[in-house]
Amino acid sequence: MPPALVRASSCLLATALLLGACGDGHADVGADKLAALTEGSPRDSVLHVFGTGPLTAQYADTLRLEHGFRRERYLIAGQQYEVLYYRELPGTVTEPVQQAKETPVVLQEGKVLGLGWRYYVETAMPALQLPNPTGTLRTAHSGA
């Protein structure tokens, strides 16, 4: 292999590794599937992309599920927000939200505002004042 090609390959590999190191250590659950959703996508499209989820519930906990996925609703400063969490692994809605198992999709007035943990931590928590669902997430404003 010519030396110039070896150097170019090495540079590409180093760049890929550097960019990977800048991430949060893992991709959002279902990132490929959720790529079909964009800002402004309607709630029905979100549910269509999600399909049927793996979570189960009993009694009053069923109000926290939407087609087998976790659903949280918030009223903050007169604005209503809904967070649907995409998940692939079976479980119950009583389990705590875990970044490694679920990916948030934030909606307002039935339309997607943003999705993924980066959006949730960097935008939804500080700007919209949505609560910290795991207790371990930190925004740039909180010293992370």
N, C-alpha and C positions, 0 to 999 in steps of 0.2 A: 504494500500500500504506500503511495507517495506520502512524503512527510507533511505536505500541505493538507492533505486529506485527513491524516491522523490528527493534526492540530485542530482542524475544523471540527472533527468528530469530538475531540476532547473538550473544546469550547462549548459545543452544544450540550454535551453531557453535564458539564459543570453548571451551565445556565439552568438546565432542567432541575438539577439537584438543589441549586440555590433557590429557585422559585418554589420548589416543593417544601423547602425548609421554612419559607415565609408563611406557610399556611398554619392552620390551627392544629395540625397533627393528624387530622382525618377528614375525609369528605363527609358531607351531609348524607344521611341515610336516604337512599332512593334518588340521589342527585341526577342520574340519567333520566329517570322517569319524570321527575319534577321539572326538568329543563323545558318541557312543553308549556309550562306556566310562565307568564310574564306579568309585570305590573299592569293592573287593569283587567286581568282575566276574571270572568265572572265566577261566582261561587260554584255554580253548576259544573263549570269546566274543571274546577279543582276536584270536586267529588267524582267526576268522570275519570280523571287521570288517576286519582287515588284507587278507585275500584272498591272492593270490599276489604275492610281491615281485619286484623287478627286479634283485636282486643275484645274482651267480654266484660260484662258487668251484671250486677244483680240489684234489684229494687231501685232505690233513688239514684244510684250511680249510673243508671242507663241514661239519665239526662246529660251526663258528661260525655256521651258517645254520639258519633255521627257515622253511620255505616261501618262501625267497627274501628273508628279512629277517635282519639282523644279530642275533645272540643272544650275550649275555655272561652267564656264571654266576659268582657269588662266594660264598665261605664266609667270613663275618666274624663274629667273636665267637660262634661256634657256630650262627649263623643262615645259612640259604641264601637268596640273592636271585638273581633272574633279571631281566635287562634286555633287552627286545625293542625294536628300533629301527624305527619305521615310516619308510618311504622311498618316494618316487615315481619318482625318476630311476634309470636303469640304472647299473650300476657293478659293482665287485668287492668282496668282503669284505676284501680287503687294503688298500683305501683307508682312510685315517683317518676316524674319526667327525667329522662336520661339522654344526654347529648349523643351518646353512642348508639342509642336505639331509635330516636325519633328526630324528625326535622319539622320545625314550625313553619306554617304559612299564615301570615297576618293579613286579615281582611278588614275592610271598613266599608259599610254600606253595600255589602255583597260583592266587593271587588278586591282583588289582591293588591296589597300595598307593597309587599315584599316577602321573600321566603329565605329560609336557611338560617343557620346560627349566626353567621356574620351579620346579616341584616338585623336579626333580633337583638343582638348585643350592641351593635354600633349605632343603630337607628331607633328601633322600637322601644328599647329600654330608656335611653336618655331623652329622645324627642317626644315620644308618645306616652312615656311614663308607664309602659307595660311592666308588670312585675317580673321578677327574676324567677323563672319556673323551676330551676334546679337548686338554687341557693348557692351555687358555686360559680356562676357566670359573673364576669366583671366587665364593665364598660371602660373606655379610655378615661372617662371622667371620674371613675371610682378608684383609679390608681393602678389599673392593669397595664 
